[in-house]
Amino acid sequence: MTTRDVIVEAAGRILRTRGYAHATTKEIAREAGYSEATLYKYFTDKTEIFLSVLSTRLPGYETVLARINDHGADREVRDNLADVAAVALAFYAENFPISMSLFSSADLLAAHRRRLGELDSDGPRRPLAELARYLAAEQRRGRIRSDADPAAVAALLIGACFQQGFLSAFDGTSRSEEESRRDAERLVDTLLAGLTP
């Protein structure tokens, strides 16, 4: 494992227990077993570390979104959306505690938004845009009603997954992979009831 990977892993542990607002680069460096100076050889600031922590958890999310956009026609819409929902449920349940403290201060949130802009990051809007793109393609294939709004449908599905992540964090509960898949399929079945031609 590289030094950068060790720092990102340590940051994930600190951010999960302390939240973004209260975690410090000094704590992260100490948890990783390096000096704060070493941390700054790899990262400009805490926002960049935070984004790196999230990106280590994003590959499953990004992979499934890329797959449905590239090969979605090869599978049933239900299966594609259930894959997205299952990954989203897991992602939000794991990362809600990390990112929630961003909202503890208007100044902190504003600084985080500015830094996202400097890093040219789409932030939390990317999954919505990718899912809406897939849904629009399914409309063109005739597998989703032509009068449905792809952006609204994406927001409904991702929003439901986000809400479940919040509830898991609030209750301190976790779901098995099988339970998450059943939850995902239930959400998708309900959504598709109003979407299929």
N, C-alpha and C positions, 0 to 999 in steps of 0.2 A: 504494500500500500504506500502511495506517495505521501509526502508531507502535507500536500494540499488536501488529499483524501482524509488524512487523520484529522486535520483541522475541521473539515466539513462535518465529519462524523461527531466530533466533540461538540461542535456548534449545535448540531441537531439535538444532542442530549441536553445541553444548557438551555436552548431555546424552548424545548418541550417543558422543562421544569420551571424556568424563570419567565418565559414569554419574551417577545422581542423588546418591549419597552425596558425591562429590567435586566436583561442580559448585557454584559459588558464584554468588550474585546479582551480585556484582561482575564476575565473568568474563562472565556473560550480558549485563550492561549494556555492558561494553566491546566484546564481539562485535557487539552491536546498534548500537554507535556512539552510545550515550546514557549519561547519568550514572545511577548507581544510584538517585538521587532520582527520576529520570524513570520508571525501572522501577517504583518503589513508587507512582507515581500510577495505574498500571494494575493492579498485582497486590499482594496483601497479603503473600505470602510465596512461597517456592520451591515449595511443594506446589501452590499455585494456578497457578503457571507450568507445572509438570509436567503438571497436568491439562489445561491449555490446549494444551500440545504434543500430548498424546494425543488431545484432542478434534479437533485438526486432521487427525488420521489416522483418526479414528473415522467420519466421515461415510459412507464406503463401507460399513462394517460396519453402522452404524445404518440406512442406507438399505435395504440388502438384508434386514435383519431386519424392518423396517417393511413392506416390500413383500410378503414372504411371509406376514406376519400379516394384511395387508389383502387380498391378491389371490392367496394361495397355491393356492387351489382351481382357479385358471385354468391352472396349469401342472403338469407331472409333479412328484411328490415328489422324484425323483432330481435334476431340474434345480434345484429350490429349494434342496435341501441342498448340491448342488455349488456353487451361487452363494455360499452361506454359507461353505462350507469354503474356497473360493478366496480370498475376502476375508479370512477369519480367518488363513489361511496367510500372506498378505502382511502383514497387520497385526502378527502375532506375530513374524515374521522381522525386521521393521523396528524393532519397539519392545522386543524382548527385551533388547538391550544397555542401553537407557535405564532400564528398570524393575528389572533384576536387582540393581543395587546397593542397592535398598531393603532387601534381605535381608542386607546386610553387617553390620547392627547391630540388635539387638532394640529399642534405644531409638529408632532412626531409624524402624523399621517401626511401632512403637507411636505415635510422633508423627504419622506419615503417616496411620494409621488414624483417629486422633482428628481430624485436619484434614479427612479425607474426611467424617466424621460432621458436622462443623461446616458443611461446604459442601453437605451433604445429597446426597452422591453415592453411587450404588449401586456405584461402582467396578467391579471385574472380574466381579461377579455378574450384571450386567445382560444381557450376551449370552446367558448360560446360561438366564436366566429367559425371555427373549424367544424363544429357540429352543425351549424346553420348551413354551411357550404354543402355538407353531405346531404342534409335534408332537402335542399334545393335541387340537388342532383336526383334524388329519389322522386321528387315531383316531376322532373323532366322525363323520368322513366315510367311515370304513371303509377308508382307504387304508394304514393302519398297524395292525398287530395290536393287539387290544384289551388283551392282557395285557402289552404293553410298558410300561415306566416312562419317560414323556417326559423327566423330569429326568435319569435315568440315561443315556438315549440322547443327550441334549444334552451331558452331561458327557463321554461317550465321543468324540463328534465334535469338540467344542471342545478337549478334552484332547489328542486326536491332533494337532490343528493347532498347539496350544501346544508340544507335544513337537517337532514339525518346526521350529517357530520357534527353539526352543532349539538343535537340531542345526545349523541354518543359522548361528546366531550362534557356536556353538562351533567349527564347521568354517571359518567365514569365507567361506562360499559363498552364492551367490544363485541364484535360479531365475528363468527367464524367465516371462512371463505364461502362455505355452502350457504350460510344464512344470508350473507351479503348478496350472493347470486340470486337467491330467492327474492330478496327485497328488490333487487334491480329488475328482475322479471316482472314482479308485481307492478312496479312503477311504469314500466314500459307497456305492459298489457293495458293498463288504464289509459295511458296516453294514446296508444294506437287505436283504441276503441273509437276515438273521434277523428282519427287521421286517415284511416284506410278508405279507399274509394268504394 
